Amino acid sequence: MTVTPAQFRAARAMLNLSRADLAERANVSRKTVERIEVAEAAAPGRYATTGAVQGALEAAGVVFTEGQGVRLQGAGR
């Protein structure tokens, strides 16, 4: 599934994480998180990089859903 920039922003907001916090968790730079979140289309960059950010958000309890949705684990099942 392709995660959109809006989904990345929403997920980070749901967890109340700063870009720096998310970057640390994903082991990428804050600027990388910013680039992923402000893109106009599907998250840019290498798959490994966007995958690391997505993985960090999922490890913190985020579920990305089809149709550009995002929710926390256990919510809205």
VOBA-1610 file (N, C-alpha, C; in pm, whole numbers, padded with zeros to 5 digits, always signed):
BEGIN
Met+00084-00118+00000Met+00000+00000+00000Met+00089+00124+00000Thr+00054+00220-00081Thr+00127+00345-00085Thr+00068+00441+00017Val+00153+00492+00104Val+00110+00587+00207Val+00132+00728+00154Thr+00032+00813+00168Thr+00040+00949+00117Thr+00103+01043+00220Pro+00151+01158+00174Pro+00205+01257+00268Pro+00102+01297+00375Ala-00024+01310+00336Ala-00128+01346+00432Ala-00143+01239+00540Gln-00131+01113+00502Gln-00139+01005+00601Gln-00020+01011+00697Phe+00099+01038+00644Phe+00216+01052+00732Phe+00196+01166+00831Arg+00147+01281+00784Arg+00123+01396+00873Arg+00019+01364+00979Ala-00090+01300+00935Ala-00198+01266+01028Ala-00150+01167+01133Ala-00075+01069+01090Ala-00024+00967+01184Ala+00066+01031+01289Arg+00156+01117+01244Arg+00247+01183+01339Arg+00168+01269+01437Ala+00066+01338+01386Ala-00017+01423+01472Ala-00095+01339+01574Met-00147+01224+01530Met-00222+01137+01622Met-00135+01092+01738Leu-00007+01076+01712Leu+00086+01031+01816Leu+00149+01147+01892Asn+00115+01269+01850Asn+00170+01389+01912Asn+00323+01388+01911Leu+00380+01353+01796Leu+00524+01349+01779Leu+00570+01470+01697Ser+00683+01525+01731Ser+00744+01627+01646Ser+00814+01556+01531Arg+00851+01632+01430Arg+00927+01572+01320Arg+01059+01515+01371Ala+01120+01586+01464Ala+01248+01539+01521Ala+01228+01407+01597Asp+01118+01396+01672Asp+01088+01272+01745Asp+01072+01155+01648Leu+00994+01178+01543Leu+00971+01072+01445Leu+01100+01036+01373Ala+01179+01136+01339Ala+01307+01110+01271Ala+01396+01022+01357Glu+01401+01051+01485Glu+01483+00970+01577Glu+01433+00826+01581Arg+01303+00809+01591Arg+01246+00674+01597Arg+01272+00595+01469Ala+01272+00666+01354Ala+01291+00600+01225Ala+01437+00595+01181Asn+01523+00659+01260Asn+01665+00665+01227Asn+01692+00732+01092Val+01621+00843+01070Val+01640+00927+00951Val+01653+01071+00998Ser+01682+01163+00908Ser+01695+01304+00947Ser+01558+01371+00958Arg+01552+01478+01035Arg+01428+01556+01046Arg+01390+01609+00909Lys+01487+01649+00829Lys+01461+01701+00695Lys+01396+01594+00606Thr+01435+01470+00624Thr+01375+01360+00548Thr+01227+01347+00582Val+01195+01353+00711Val+01054+01346+00752Val+00978+01463+00691Glu+01036+01581+00694Glu+00971+01699+00636Glu+00946+01679+00487Arg+01044+01631+00413Arg+01027+01608+00269Arg+00914+01509+00241Ile+00908+01404+00320Ile+00802+01304+00301Ile+00665+01366+00326Glu+00655+01450+00428Glu+00525+01508+00465Glu+00477+01621+00374Val+00567+01689+00306Val+00524+01804+00225Val+00517+01773+00075Ala+00544+01650+00038Ala+00536+01612-00103Ala+00394+01630-00154Glu+00382+01649-00284Glu+00250+01670-00344Glu+00179+01539-00380Ala+00254+01432-00387Ala+00197+01302-00424Ala+00244+01198-00323Ala+00238+01073-00363Ala+00283+00966-00275Ala+00423+00998-00223Ala+00448+00958-00102Ala+00573+00991-00035Ala+00694+00963-00124Pro+00779+01065-00141Pro+00895+01049-00227Pro+01010+00980-00156Gly+01115+00956-00229Gly+01236+00903-00167Gly+01248+00753-00186Arg+01354+00704-00131Arg+01380+00561-00142Arg+01280+00484-00057Tyr+01245+00367-00108Tyr+01149+00284-00036Tyr+01197+00252+00104Ala+01326+00226+00120Ala+01379+00192+00253Ala+01360+00308+00350Thr+01374+00430+00301Thr+01361+00547+00388Thr+01216+00569+00428Thr+01127+00572+00329Thr+00985+00591+00363Thr+00934+00471+00443Gly+00987+00353+00413Gly+00950+00234+00489Gly+00991+00244+00634Ala+01108+00304+00660Ala+01154+00321+00799Ala+01061+00414+00875Val+01018+00522+00809Val+00926+00618+00874Val+00791+00551+00897Gln+00741+00482+00795Gln+00614+00411+00810Gln+00624+00306+00920Gly+00733+00232+00924Gly+00752+00130+01027Gly+00756+00188+01167Ala+00820+00303+01183Ala+00826+00367+01315Ala+00687+00409+01360Leu+00607+00460+01267Leu+00471+00501+01302Leu+00385+00379+01336Glu+00399+00272+01259Glu+00323+00151+01287Glu+00366+00088+01419Ala+00493+00092+01449Ala+00541+00038+01577Ala+00484+00116+01695Ala+00452+00242+01671Ala+00395+00326+01777Ala+00243+00312+01786Gly+00184+00230+01697Gly+00041+00202+01708Gly-00046+00255+01597Val+00011+00308+01491Val-00067+00361+01380Val-00098+00250+01281Val-00219+00254+01226Val-00260+00163+01119Val-00298+00250+01000Phe-00231+00227+00886Phe-00266+00296+00763Phe-00371+00214+00692Thr-00478+00279+00648Thr-00588+00207+00584Thr-00602+00250+00439Glu-00666+00166+00360Glu-00693+00200+00220Glu-00780+00325+00215Gly-00776+00396+00106Gly-00857+00516+00094Gly-00797+00633+00168Gln-00667+00632+00190Gln-00594+00740+00254Gln-00632+00761+00401Gly-00673+00656+00468Gly-00708+00665+00609Gly-00592+00632+00701Val-00610+00668+00825Val-00513+00638+00930Val-00588+00631+01062Arg-00552+00534+01144Arg-00615+00522+01276Arg-00514+00461+01372Leu-00546+00465+01499Leu-00464+00400+01600Leu-00512+00256+01617Gln-00421+00165+01649Gln-00458+00025+01669Gln-00570+00017+01772Gly-00666-00067+01743Gly-00777-00088+01835Gly-00889+00014+01820Ala-00867+00120+01743Ala-00971+00223+01724Ala-01050+00193+01597Gly-01180+00204+01607Gly-01266+00193+01490Gly-01269+00058+01421Arg-01254-00046+01495Arg-01258-00180+01435Arg-01399-00224+01413
//
